[in-house]
Amino acid sequence: MRAAVYARKSTEQTGVAAEARSVTRQIENAKAYAESKGWTVSDEHIYMDDGVSGAEFVKRPGFLRLMNALKPRPPFHVLVMSEESRLGREAIQVGYAFKQIVDAGVRVFFYLTNQERTLDSATDKMMLALTNFASEFEREKASQRTHDAMMRKAKSLYVTGNKIYGYDNQPVYGTDRNSDGTLRRQHVVRKINPEQSRIVAQIFEHYAAGCGLAAIAKTLNQALVPPPMGGPLGWCPTAIREILRRDLYRGIVWWNRTQTIQRDGTKKQRKRPQSDWLRLEAPELRIVSDALWAQVEALRKRNAAAYKREGQGRFVSRPTGENQRSAYLLSSIAKCGRCGGSIVAISKGRDGRSGQTVYRCSYFHKRGTSICRNAVSIKQNLLDSAVLSAMNEAIDGRVLSASITRALEKLRAQQAHSPDRRSAVTRELSLLETRLQHLVELIANGHGTPTVVQSLHKEEARKESLVAELAQLQALTTTLSLNERQITKRLREALGDHPALLGRHVPLARQMLRTLLDGHILCEPIEEDHRPGYRFTATGTFGRLLTGTSVINAGGGGEGS
């Protein structure tokens, strides 16, 4: 019999058995246990997560590899772990994961107790639920202990987070020693860094004098002032904005304003009520005077009121290049060939009035010539038209036919596994329908607790995902039923006169560019006949138009391929 091993160690070790404190030890013990049973463990089926919380189920690579290995058929018969809590410490998520493993035909053993976990009876399921409850309860207690310890540090003005620009973190040692003979660190305190604090004061003074965020960033970069995070890209406007908002520079420490919670199997942050916030005076950490702070704060509020933003903080009138609703075809899709920064659209006009729109390197525009010397500005309509024309030239019969041939080869390789996958999806959908019916009945009978409602939402989301996957498998079969000549003809008809069409429908054009390109359009600044310009290059494939994305039809709408 073939066996797999899963091992996990969390960052919080309080209350954890010695066997669980090292993934290496867990793996060694699990392999020894498998050998004693006569099972074979191969290295490719050893799954591990080191330093990952048991409440994390999304950003856990080893766990995700393990669960993905179950489909369409698991390559092993047995899974060995030290105990239930290694799979996780969140009752609902762990229970669902165990069910998926067992339903796939894999037996689960724990070497610490030499027991097999089954779900054959109500008693087995109850024991699993009780074990998961105990694991989650222990995680909550450990979290509360950590929170209490951090609060004591915060009230003593000790460091409870990362290093902050303008200060140095200095460890304070006691008389006790570690096992290696070094002194044991008791806590960490902040001390003002003279050079960095001078830069912080300058930033506040420049802003109070009327300088914008980009102008301040350019000034610092021109003076070769190292940025907070180091690196060759220098200061950026967002870093300046964060400094202007930090209360620590006026001698006030805030703590407990946010809380880490678990949602959808991963960690997220939410704001605590203001009544829970802890505000501490720290005059010894003051860098900026109250008068200067008040002046800057008044300017910040006035500037914020002048620009309406969406809920996520984006300007309503200036969506970012990553936003598919952007009115600019190449924003953030094109990159500067000199520094790697995004090529962004900028409105130029006299006296601050809106004028023509040009493409320019964002690093040059926002950070200055010390970071990038690419000062080339190209009118938006000229560069858009050049890129779309180049696409039109690339789509000739031979290139399109070759792309379709290669795409079909990949699709046929995928289809080899589609019958098994379609069967697995159909089977899981059937189980989901049963679980959903049970949850709906609980709610209808007045047992709709928050946990039940949350489970219902998760099961509905999973069902939606499976239905979409089943539709993709069916679309794959439909696509492969066509021959290459039919597909070429349909794609040609769908593309039509695409340069003019895409010029009128920029959001759809952006989606198409992202689908076709392997990466970004690289714009290299050049000069010909004493005139500046760009030489742009990009690589891509038309085959992606056959993988379930949208293409543009002659009417300007989307057509599923």
C-alpha positions, 0 to 999 in steps of 0.5 A: 500500500502507498502512503502519504504524510502530512506535517504542519507546525504553527508559529504559535508553539504554546500548548503544542506537543513536542512531536508537533514542534518540528515538521522534520520530526513529524515526517520522520515519525510518520515514515517510521510508522508507515514502515512498521505497517508495511506501507511505502512512502515516496518523497513526492507524497510528503506534504508539509507546511512549516510556520503556518497557523492551523486556522489558515486553509487558503495560503497553505501550500502543502495542504492545498497540494494534498487536497489537489492530489485527491482528484481525480484519483488519489495516488496513495491509499493511506494518509499518516499524521501525528494527530488531528490538529495537524490538519488544522484548528478550525472545526468546520474547515477540518471536518470538511477536509476530513470528509473529502479525504475519506470520500476519496477512498483514503484511510487516515492514521495518527501515529501518536495514538496508533488510531485510524480516523473513520467517518462510518458512524455517527459516533465517529463523526461526533468524536471528530467534531469534539476533537476539532472543537478542542483544537480550535478552543486551544487556538483561541486560548493561545491567541488570547494569551498572545493578545494579553502579552502584546497589550502589556508591551504596548502599555509599556511603550515597547515595540509590538510591530515592525520597524518604523521609518524615523526610529531604530528598534533597540533590544533590551536584554536581561540577566537570564541566558538562553541555552546557547549562553547568549543573554535573553531578550526581554523586549524592544524599545524605539529610539529616534534615528537622527538622520531619518527623523530629519527627513520626516520633519522635512517631509512635513515642512514641504507638504505644509509649504504646498508641495505635493506628494510626487514633488516631495518624492522627486526632491528626496530621490534627487537628493539620493535619500534612501527610501524606507524599504531600501531598493533602487526605486526610491521614494514614491508618493504613497510612502510620503502619504503614509508618513504624513498620516502616522500619529507616532511622529507627533508622540502618540501611540495607537494600539488595538485598532484592528483585529485579525479574524478568520474568514473563508479559511484565511486571515483578514483584518477588521477594525475594532470599535473605537472604545477598544482602541488604546491611545498612549502618549509618548512625548519622547518619540515626538518628531513633529510639533503639534502646530506643524502636525495640525497644519499638515492635517488641515491640508490633507483634509482639504485635499481629500475633500477635493477628490472623491474616491470609491469605497476601496480608495480609488479616485472616481475620475481616475481609475487605475491602469489595473482597473478593467474600466480604465479609459486608457488602453495601455495603462499598466499593460505597457511597461517602460523599457528603461526602468520597468515602471508602468506606462500610464496616461496623464492629462496635460493642460495649461494652468491645471486645466485638462488637455490632451492625454499622453502616455508617460513612464510613471516612475519618471512622472512620480519619482523623478529623473534620479529613478528614471530618465525616460521623459518620452511622452506620446499622445494616447491615440497615436500609441493606441493606434500603433499597438492595435495596428501591429496586432492586426498585422500579426493576425494573418492566416498562417500565424492564426492557423499555427496558433489554433493547431497548438492550442488544440493540441493542449486542449486534447491533452486536457481532454484525456483527463476530462471524463474522470474529472467530469465524473468526479465533479458530478459525484461531488455535486450530488453530495453537495445537493444533499448537504445543502438540502440538510442545511436548508431544512435546519434553517427552516426548522428554526436551527439557523445558527450563524455557523449553519448559515455560514456553512450554507454560504460556503456550500453554495459557493462551492456548488457555483464553482463546480457548476462553472467547471462542469460547463468548462468541461462541456465547452472543451468537448464542444470546441474539440468537436470542430475542425481547425478550418471551422475554428479559424473561420469563426475566430476571423469572423469574431475578430472582424475589423478589430483595430477600429472595434477595439478602439471604440470599446476600450475595456473589452480591448484591455481584456483582449490584450491581457488574454493575448499577451504573455506579459506586458508590452515593453516600450523602449524610448528611442530617438529618430530624426531628432524626435523622441518615440517608443519601440514597443515589443511583446509576445503572446499567443492567439491560442488563449482565445480558445480556452474559455475567455471572451473575444470581440464579435462584430457587434461589439459584444462578447462571444464565448469561445 
